[in-house]
Amino acid sequence: MSKVLIITGGSRGIGAAVALLAASQGYAVAVNYTANSLAADEVVRHIRASGGTAITVQADVAVEADVLAMFKKVDAKLGRLTALVNNAGVSAHALLQDVAADDLQWYERLMQINLWGSVWCTHAALPYLKARKGRIVAVSSLAGLIGVPGRTAYSASKFAMTGFFEALRAELVHAGVSVTVAYPGVVLTQIRYHGYNAKGERAGHSGLREDGAMTVGHCVRLIVTGMQDRQREVVMTTTGKIGRFLKLIAPGLVERMAMNALKDEVKPR
């Protein structure tokens, strides 16, 4: 039986690396992209050069019609889906007090991509995955377990993902479909540089301390292993594992830990 995987946001960073690793493990991979077709084509070229099977699929995951068309194309070209990795997402860093009322619409756009993109894709995937007892992965963030100052919009979207996929996991137990939620910490990608600032423009820098950041390769190995082993959660850092439990007994300490993750120049004053 062939294995078919869709990776959203698959043209660069974590998504591209998931596509390459999954292909090396025998998956036929659909590499989703929104606008960067050249980068997606390059990922597919690498997979095919290594003897794997891959296609590109253009879709804005925040648009339901795009998502439905994407799944039909993948089914026609690669066959019945067995795994979905919800990876597409946008980062953001801004203190709420610095966001003008007229600029709050980017909060909504971020939620449309990070949450609704995952909802649309997962809903479209369910008939395929239930037929083959497949796998769903949601790439969240430690900001989806612990609120991070300056990341109100981003944390909100990732906390929403956590709630959605935890509830969905319980719904799908009887169907044999696993739901794995991955919680990376700071990973050495450019996602924070491409994310929104207070005006909803490209940030161009990271507001987080990045010393000791996890490599993309390490992060992706944990994600793919979690998917293959049908793990419920993949919390990737010691700080994240400790912090989620400390929230119950020492929430003030966790807030200080979260504040220390920020660069001094972006801390609230």
N, C-alpha and C positions, 0 to 999 in steps of 0.2 A: 504494500500500500504506500503510495507516494505521500510525502510530507510537504505541505504548502504553508508558507508563513507570509503574513503581511506585516511590514514594519512601517509605521507612520513616522514622518520626519526622518526618513532613512538616507538622506543625501549627504549628511555630515555628522561629525561628532559621535555621540553614543549610538545613534540610529544606524549610521554607516557601519560602525564596528559590529553591531548586532547582526546586521545583514551578512557581513563577511563570515562571522563565526558560525551563524546558523547554517549558511550555505556549506561550510566545511563539514558540518555534521549531517548533511544529507537533505536539508530542506531546499525546496524550490522557493525562491524568495521574490516577493513583490516589493520593490523599493518605492515607497510613496514620497512624493515631493510636492511642494506648493508652487515654487517659482524657479528653483535652481536646477534646471534640467541637465546642465552640463555636469554638475557634481553627481547627480543621480546616475547619469550615464556612465560616469567613471566607476562608481561602485559596481554597477552591473558588469562593466567590462572586466573588472578584476575577478568577479565571481565566475564569469564564463571562461576567462583565461585559465582558471584553476580547475576547469571541468564541471563547474556547477551550472545550475539553471536559475536565471533571474530575468525579471522584466522591470521596467519603470512604470509607475502609475501616477499620473498627475491628479491631485485633488486637494482642495482646501478642506481640511477635516471639520472646520467650523460650519460648513455648508452641507446640509443633509443631502441635497441632490448630487453634489460631487461625490459624497461618500457612497451612496447607492450605486452610482455609475462605476466607481472604482471596484466595488466588490463583484459586480457583474463581469467586468473585464477580467479580473483575476480568475474567477471561476471558469470563464471561457478559455483562457490562455494556459492556466496552470493546473486547473482541477479543483477539487473540493478542499476548502480551507481546513487546516488542522491547528493553526496557531495564529494568534493576533497579538502583536506587541504595540500597545498604545504609548508611543514615545514622543509624538509631536507636542511641542510646547514652547511657550515664550516665558522668559524671565522678566523680572522688573525689580527696580530698587528705587524707592522714593518714600520719604516721610509723608504721612497723610497731610500734615499741616502745610506742606510745600506744594500740594496739588491743588490748583485752582478749580473751582466748581465747574468751569467750562471744560476742563480737561479730564474730568472723571470718566468720560466715555471709554478711555483706554482700559479702565478697570473691567468694563463690560466686555471689551474685545478680548482681553486676556482670559476672562472666564469662558468665553465662547470657544477659544482654542483649547485651553488646558482641560476644562471640564467637559463642555459640550462636544468637543472633538472626540473625546474618549467615549462619551455616551452614544453619539451617532455611530461610530465605528463598531462598538461592542454590540449595539442593538442589531446592526446589519449583519454582523458575524454570527450571531447566535444560532440561526437555523443550520448553518454549515458545521459549527463546532459541536452542537448537540448531536448531530448525525454521526460524528466521528470521535466523540468524547475528547474533544480538543483542549487547548490551553489558551488562557487569556493572561496577558501580562500588562500591568499598569506601571509605567515608570513615573513614580511620584518624586518625593524629595524629603529630606529631613525637615524641611519647612512645612511638610504636611503632617508632621508629628509634633513639632515644637514651633510655636509662633516666633518669627524672627523680626526684630525691630527693623523698620525700613522696608519690609517686604509684606506689607499688609495685603496687597492684592494677590501677590504670588502665593503667600501662605493660605489665603482664603481659597484659592483655586485648588491647591494641593490637599488641603483638609477636606474639601468637597469631594475630590477624587477618592480619598481614603474612605469616607462614609459610603459613597456609591459602591465601590468595589467590595467593601466588607459585607454590605447587605447583599450584593449580587452573589458573592461566594456562597452564602447560605442558601440562596435560591437555587443554585445550580448543583448542589451536592448530589441530588437524586439523578441528575442527568450525566454525571461523571465528567463534567467540565471543571477543570481547576482554574482558580483565580489567584495569581501571584502578584503582590504589590511590592515593588522595589523602592527603597528609600535611599538613594545616593546622598552623600554629603557633598562637599565641594569637589568637583571633578575637573580635570584639566581640559576644559573645552572653552569655546568662545561664547557660550550661551548667555552669560551675564553681560558681555560686551554688546551683544545684539539685542538685549532686552530693553524695556522701556525705562525712561527717566520720568521725573515728575510731570513733564509736559507731554508725555506719551511719545517722545522721540527716542531714537537709538541712543542708548546710554554711552557707548564707546569706552566704558571702563567697568571694572567690577567694584562693588562696594564691600565685598567680603575679603577677609584675610585668606590668602591662597597658599601660604606656606604649609607644606605637608598635604597638599591636595592629592586626591586619588588619581591614578592614571586611568585613561579611558579603557585600556585593555583589562585592568583589574576589575573595574566597574562592570564591564560587559561580560566578563567570565562569570561573575556572581549572578548577573541577571539571567544569562542563558542556562546556567546550572540550576538556578531557582525554577525556571520554566520547565526544564527537563525533569526535574525531581518533583514537580508539582508542589513546591513549597508555598505556604500561605504568605509569608513575608520574607523579604530580604532587607534587613537593616544593616547598612554597610560600614558603619563606624562604631567604635567603642563609645564615643561621646553620645551618639544617637541611641544606642542600646541602654546606656545608663540614664540619659536624660529623660527618656519617656517614662521611666519608673520614678525618677526623682520628682517629676511633676506632681506626683501624688502626695509626697511627704515634705518636699522642700521646693515649692514652686518659685519662691523668690530667688533661690540659688540658680535654678534653670534659666530664669530671665536674665540673670547676670551673665551666665554662660553664653546665652544667645547674643547679648550685647557685646561681649568680648570677641564674637566672631566678625564684628564689623571693623572696618578700617576707621581710625580715629576721626578722619575728616568728614565722615558721613554719619557719625553718631549724633543723636538729638541733643540739643543744648538748651 
